[in-house]
Amino acid sequence: MKKLFSGTAFAFLLALTALSASPATMAQTKGKTDPPKKVEKAEKAKVTAGISVEVYKDSAGEYRFRIKDGDTLLATSGKGYEKKADCQAVIDNLKANFGKAKIEDKSAEKAK
């Protein structure tokens, strides 16, 4: 089960990273002393409604999930689950533990 989380966890981390780089956070500047603007309801919804997790049944009748940002697919589950509750348990585990994930930068390593 740990292997399942490692592959899926990376995809979920990527999705959360995309959410954290929203226009609202990129617009902040250091030392800014102006009072914060009131964010209109529609504008706030646009920033927070981007990332979603969809649970669906595949052609084999197993439950899977996909992580999306609007129309962009960010990640999918690596395997199917016979029970919807098992699929939901994986999603809940990712949501609860993803912020604690260690980021390993392997971009400097040579491709095999």
Backbone as CSV, one residue per row, in Angstrom:
resi,resn,N_x,N_y,N_z,CA_x,CA_y,CA_z,C_x,C_y,C_z
1,MET,0.828,-1.186,0.000,0.000,0.000,0.000,0.875,1.254,0.000
2,LYS,2.082,1.169,0.597,2.974,2.306,0.645,3.410,2.712,-0.756
3,LYS,3.653,1.722,-1.645,4.029,2.025,-3.024,2.916,2.794,-3.726
4,LEU,1.692,2.415,-3.483,0.553,3.088,-4.097,0.539,4.555,-3.703
5,PHE,0.802,4.824,-2.434,0.780,6.200,-1.981,1.927,7.005,-2.568
6,SER,3.087,6.406,-2.765,4.235,7.168,-3.233,4.015,7.724,-4.630
7,GLY,3.508,6.934,-5.551,3.259,7.423,-6.903,2.113,8.403,-6.941
8,THR,1.058,8.080,-6.254,-0.109,8.942,-6.232,0.175,10.197,-5.422
9,ALA,1.001,10.064,-4.387,1.326,11.217,-3.546,2.059,12.276,-4.356
10,PHE,2.967,11.860,-5.233,3.684,12.832,-6.051,2.714,13.617,-6.922
11,ALA,1.772,12.918,-7.524,0.793,13.586,-8.374,-0.056,14.553,-7.558
12,PHE,-0.426,14.151,-6.355,-1.237,15.012,-5.514,-0.436,16.231,-5.070
13,LEU,0.864,16.035,-4.784,1.738,17.147,-4.430,1.808,18.143,-5.577
14,LEU,1.906,17.635,-6.776,1.929,18.491,-7.948,0.647,19.308,-8.041
15,ALA,-0.473,18.669,-7.778,-1.756,19.364,-7.825,-1.846,20.440,-6.752
16,LEU,-1.398,20.132,-5.544,-1.431,21.124,-4.475,-0.465,22.265,-4.742
17,THR,0.673,21.960,-5.363,1.630,23.002,-5.716,0.999,23.954,-6.722
18,ALA,0.275,23.419,-7.676,-0.401,24.263,-8.657,-1.417,25.162,-7.981
19,LEU,-2.113,24.640,-7.001,-3.096,25.439,-6.274,-2.423,26.523,-5.457
20,SER,-1.279,26.214,-4.853,-0.608,27.204,-4.019,0.012,28.325,-4.848
21,ALA,0.213,28.107,-6.122,0.768,29.142,-7.003,-0.342,29.892,-7.712
22,SER,-1.458,30.075,-7.041,-2.582,30.780,-7.639,-2.274,32.267,-7.761
23,PRO,-3.015,32.983,-8.600,-2.774,34.413,-8.760,-2.856,35.179,-7.444
24,ALA,-3.668,34.718,-6.513,-3.802,35.425,-5.240,-2.497,35.397,-4.456
25,THR,-1.777,34.269,-4.495,-0.525,34.192,-3.739,0.625,34.810,-4.510
26,MET,0.588,34.776,-5.821,1.660,35.351,-6.609,1.625,36.879,-6.557
27,ALA,0.463,37.457,-6.289,0.329,38.905,-6.289,0.832,39.538,-4.998
28,GLN,1.097,38.752,-3.981,1.564,39.295,-2.714,3.010,39.757,-2.855
29,THR,3.328,40.869,-2.205,4.704,41.368,-2.237,5.170,41.612,-0.816
30,LYS,6.489,41.490,-0.606,7.048,41.717,0.719,6.991,43.194,1.056
31,GLY,6.742,43.491,2.311,6.769,44.861,2.786,5.566,45.693,2.391
32,LYS,4.594,45.114,1.777,3.415,45.860,1.361,2.621,46.244,2.601
33,THR,2.309,47.540,2.728,1.623,48.009,3.922,0.172,48.392,3.665
34,ASP,-0.269,48.320,2.414,-1.662,48.647,2.118,-2.576,47.631,2.777
35,PRO,-3.746,48.084,3.235,-4.684,47.119,3.825,-5.146,46.138,2.753
36,PRO,-5.436,44.892,3.138,-5.861,43.901,2.146,-7.179,44.301,1.498
37,LYS,-7.291,44.032,0.207,-8.526,44.315,-0.531,-9.565,43.281,-0.172
38,LYS,-10.815,43.693,-0.269,-11.886,42.734,-0.099,-11.974,41.930,-1.390
39,VAL,-11.968,40.626,-1.256,-12.060,39.766,-2.427,-13.520,39.446,-2.660
40,GLU,-13.963,39.721,-3.868,-15.353,39.446,-4.186,-15.591,37.946,-4.196
41,LYS,-16.837,37.554,-3.910,-17.187,36.146,-3.797,-16.830,35.365,-5.065
42,ALA,-17.148,35.888,-6.241,-16.861,35.192,-7.498,-15.360,35.053,-7.717
43,GLU,-14.602,36.066,-7.348,-13.148,36.031,-7.510,-12.540,34.981,-6.586
44,LYS,-13.030,34.900,-5.357,-12.537,33.918,-4.395,-12.853,32.506,-4.887
45,ALA,-14.037,32.305,-5.429,-14.424,30.994,-5.928,-13.524,30.574,-7.083
46,LYS,-13.130,31.519,-7.916,-12.271,31.217,-9.052,-10.913,30.697,-8.573
47,VAL,-10.381,31.273,-7.511,-9.073,30.876,-6.998,-9.147,29.513,-6.318
48,THR,-10.179,29.249,-5.525,-10.232,28.021,-4.743,-10.911,26.864,-5.467
49,ALA,-11.627,27.116,-6.533,-12.382,26.049,-7.180,-11.586,25.317,-8.246
50,GLY,-10.301,25.628,-8.428,-9.531,25.041,-9.505,-9.267,23.557,-9.361
51,ILE,-8.762,23.104,-8.227,-8.375,21.709,-8.047,-9.580,20.890,-7.583
52,SER,-9.786,19.750,-8.235,-10.871,18.860,-7.810,-10.394,17.415,-7.912
53,VAL,-11.003,16.560,-7.112,-10.727,15.126,-7.151,-12.027,14.449,-7.556
54,GLU,-11.993,13.746,-8.673,-13.178,13.045,-9.172,-13.029,11.553,-8.921
55,VAL,-14.073,10.940,-8.381,-14.112,9.491,-8.207,-15.033,8.957,-9.292
56,TYR,-14.587,7.911,-9.988,-15.396,7.357,-11.067,-15.207,5.847,-11.133
57,LYS,-16.078,5.192,-11.876,-15.998,3.749,-12.074,-15.446,3.514,-13.479
58,ASP,-14.397,2.686,-13.584,-13.798,2.415,-14.895,-14.566,1.302,-15.616
59,SER,-14.099,0.954,-16.813,-14.792,-0.048,-17.630,-14.777,-1.443,-16.997
60,ALA,-13.852,-1.695,-16.082,-13.787,-2.984,-15.387,-14.661,-2.992,-14.131
61,GLY,-15.334,-1.865,-13.861,-16.194,-1.782,-12.691,-15.471,-1.428,-11.414
62,GLU,-14.204,-0.995,-11.521,-13.437,-0.607,-10.340,-13.471,0.905,-10.162
63,TYR,-13.342,1.338,-8.899,-13.341,2.766,-8.585,-11.928,3.330,-8.720
64,ARG,-11.836,4.486,-9.332,-10.575,5.199,-9.510,-10.821,6.670,-9.224
65,PHE,-9.738,7.438,-9.119,-9.899,8.876,-8.971,-8.927,9.599,-9.883
66,ARG,-9.284,10.835,-10.210,-8.402,11.694,-10.989,-8.393,13.074,-10.357
67,ILE,-7.236,13.712,-10.401,-7.074,15.054,-9.844,-7.003,16.014,-11.018
68,LYS,-7.866,17.029,-10.997,-7.957,17.957,-12.118,-7.846,19.398,-11.641
69,ASP,-7.365,20.238,-12.516,-7.367,21.684,-12.311,-8.168,22.240,-13.468
70,GLY,-9.428,22.499,-13.219,-10.318,22.905,-14.304,-10.446,21.755,-15.291
71,ASP,-10.074,22.000,-16.552,-10.127,20.964,-17.578,-8.818,20.195,-17.714
72,THR,-7.803,20.578,-16.951,-6.487,19.951,-17.062,-6.366,18.771,-16.100
73,LEU,-6.039,17.607,-16.634,-5.830,16.415,-15.817,-4.429,16.461,-15.239
74,LEU,-4.320,16.447,-13.910,-3.027,16.501,-13.237,-2.517,15.125,-12.850
75,ALA,-3.407,14.239,-12.417,-2.988,12.912,-11.964,-4.181,11.972,-11.946
76,THR,-3.884,10.675,-12.009,-4.914,9.648,-11.877,-4.441,8.616,-10.869
77,SER,-5.381,7.846,-10.340,-4.998,6.789,-9.409,-4.256,5.714,-10.186
78,GLY,-3.330,5.085,-9.540,-2.516,4.073,-10.200,-3.194,2.722,-10.303
79,LYS,-4.248,2.519,-9.577,-4.940,1.237,-9.608,-6.422,1.455,-9.337
80,GLY,-7.205,0.435,-9.627,-8.633,0.477,-9.351,-8.940,-0.194,-8.026
81,TYR,-10.057,0.175,-7.433,-10.477,-0.372,-6.142,-11.860,-1.002,-6.299
82,GLU,-12.030,-2.186,-5.718,-13.318,-2.866,-5.786,-14.397,-2.081,-5.038
83,LYS,-14.002,-1.475,-3.915,-14.957,-0.745,-3.077,-14.696,0.751,-3.170
84,LYS,-15.759,1.503,-3.267,-15.653,2.962,-3.319,-15.013,3.490,-2.035
85,ALA,-15.324,2.870,-0.912,-14.764,3.294,0.379,-13.239,3.166,0.394
86,ASP,-12.690,2.145,-0.274,-11.229,1.991,-0.346,-10.601,3.111,-1.158
87,CYS,-11.240,3.476,-2.249,-10.757,4.578,-3.084,-10.808,5.884,-2.294
88,GLN,-11.901,6.106,-1.576,-12.051,7.318,-0.773,-11.020,7.358,0.353
89,ALA,-10.673,6.202,0.915,-9.673,6.144,1.983,-8.305,6.610,1.470
90,VAL,-7.953,6.256,0.240,-6.689,6.700,-0.344,-6.704,8.217,-0.521
91,ILE,-7.803,8.744,-1.027,-7.932,10.194,-1.212,-7.813,10.905,0.133
92,ASP,-8.511,10.410,1.142,-8.455,11.017,2.476,-7.047,10.975,3.048
93,ASN,-6.334,9.858,2.830,-4.963,9.736,3.312,-4.068,10.765,2.625
94,LEU,-4.222,10.924,1.333,-3.424,11.915,0.603,-3.708,13.322,1.104
95,LYS,-4.975,13.642,1.292,-5.340,14.970,1.772,-4.761,15.247,3.159
96,ALA,-4.772,14.241,4.011,-4.304,14.417,5.383,-2.785,14.499,5.486
97,ASN,-2.073,13.801,4.612,-0.630,13.671,4.774,0.204,14.369,3.712
98,PHE,-0.403,14.915,2.717,0.360,15.461,1.611,1.210,16.659,1.999
99,GLY,0.745,17.468,2.907,1.508,18.629,3.338,2.801,18.254,4.042
100,LYS,2.901,17.029,4.527,4.097,16.549,5.231,5.080,15.860,4.287
101,ALA,4.725,15.775,3.005,5.558,15.032,2.053,6.918,15.694,1.863
102,LYS,7.931,14.852,1.774,9.288,15.320,1.514,9.433,15.516,0.005
103,ILE,9.955,16.653,-0.390,10.156,16.924,-1.810,11.574,16.500,-2.176
104,GLU,11.693,15.621,-3.131,12.993,15.147,-3.599,13.222,15.682,-5.000
105,ASP,14.171,16.593,-5.149,14.490,17.176,-6.453,15.492,16.285,-7.150
106,LYS,15.043,15.592,-8.168,15.906,14.688,-8.917,16.174,15.220,-10.317
107,SER,15.942,16.504,-10.506,16.098,17.085,-11.835,17.560,17.116,-12.295
108,ALA,18.505,17.075,-11.362,19.921,17.114,-11.721,20.471,15.727,-12.062
109,GLU,19.709,14.686,-11.774,20.167,13.329,-12.059,20.046,13.037,-13.546
110,LYS,20.951,12.216,-14.049,20.906,11.832,-15.461,19.804,10.832,-15.677
111,ALA,19.139,10.940,-16.821,18.100,9.981,-17.169,18.729,8.645,-17.502
112,LYS,18.064,7.577,-17.133,18.592,6.220,-17.400,18.227,5.773,-18.786
